[in-house]
Amino acid sequence: MKSGRGALTALHLFLVWAAMATAVPAFGFELVMAAWGGAADATDPVFAVGSTTPVFAVGVPLMVGLLATAGIPVRTVVPLCGSMPKRLGWAVLVFALGTLGVLAGVAAYAEKVDLGSASTRIALTGVPYAVAAAFFVPSRWVRLGALAVLAGGVAYGGFVGPAQAQQRQDEAEVARYREHPELLFLGTAPPGMQLSRAEVGPAYFHVEYRPVHHELGYVDLMVRGPLTPALRCPEPAEKGVTCTVDAHGEMLTVRDFPGSGRAVTLIRRHQNAEVEVTSQTLDEAGLRLLLDTLHPLSGTELEKLIREKKIEYSLR
């Protein structure tokens, strides 16, 4: 491409980018405001959609007209810009193709793909139109450049960006679970049982163990901040409940149920936390063994719980 034609082409693509980077965000803002105003004035969704019709009626022809104007400098370079009718047809094609690119960018942004700051996102709205216009320039190098930009955009918006967004989301989720690491203690599952569910709250960590083969039975583990300076049995004693505190400060509570059933609860201070285990399946020895295996929740264990969807965060 000769230098004169190259300069015209560069000016042409710059004008397409600048015009659409200015017009499209303004059009989108007016569209949102019109839809919002329509929705506020009426409960009928059809009315809200209808309120955007004037914006489309004015905005779309205006943007097509801006594109046609940007095609004037290359009347002798781009065949489709050689006359006013052709130039209008070219403008419609560029507008349609570029808008598809903008909609793809909006979809990627909705999926948390990082598209930079607000000013960067505004600048990017003009790029799909400039790329579309470049494909109509009769130059192999210009078209190859446009193809490279298109391929880069597809790769980032479809693969790299979503992967980075997922990584950021995973890191944020782990950070939320790790907000109170002094409470994140886990015990080894009793024989024949597995961890079935875990819940992280603002001031507690709750774990449920259930039998592997869908049998009856459970063990609940609750880790929280100490409720009292020292463990003490409640007074007066509740009927059917036996409570003792041993020399190590460990509290054992046995609650008898009609029909010879009973629930055993063992509470122990562990570092700066208070750990309570309860079961109608395990006896005191089994619960004590569970408490003896307490260890900080590792990164591998947390990742596995997240992957298996066995952990959740609660605001309670």
Salt bridges, closest charged atoms under 4 A:
GLU182 OE2 - HIS180 ND1 3.39
GLU199 OE1 - ARG197 NH2 2.57
GLU199 OE2 - ARG316 NH2 2.98
GLU208 OE2 - ARG197 NH1 3.21
GLU208 OE1 - ARG210 NH2 3.53
ASP220 OD2 - HIS206 NE2 3.61
ASP220 OD1 - ARG210 NH1 3.72
GLU238 OE2 - ARG255 NH1 2.93
GLU250 OE2 - ARG268 NE 2.47
GLU250 OE1 - ARG288 NH1 1.92
GLU274 OE2 - ARG224 NH2 3.10
GLU274 OE1 - ARG269 NH2 3.14
GLU276 OE1 - ARG224 NH2 2.68
GLU284 OE2 - ARG288 NH2 2.34
ASP292 OD1 - ARG268 NH1 3.00
GLU301 OE2 - HIS295 NE2 2.96
GLU308 OE1 - LYS310 NZ 3.43
GLU312 OE2 - ARG197 NH2 2.92
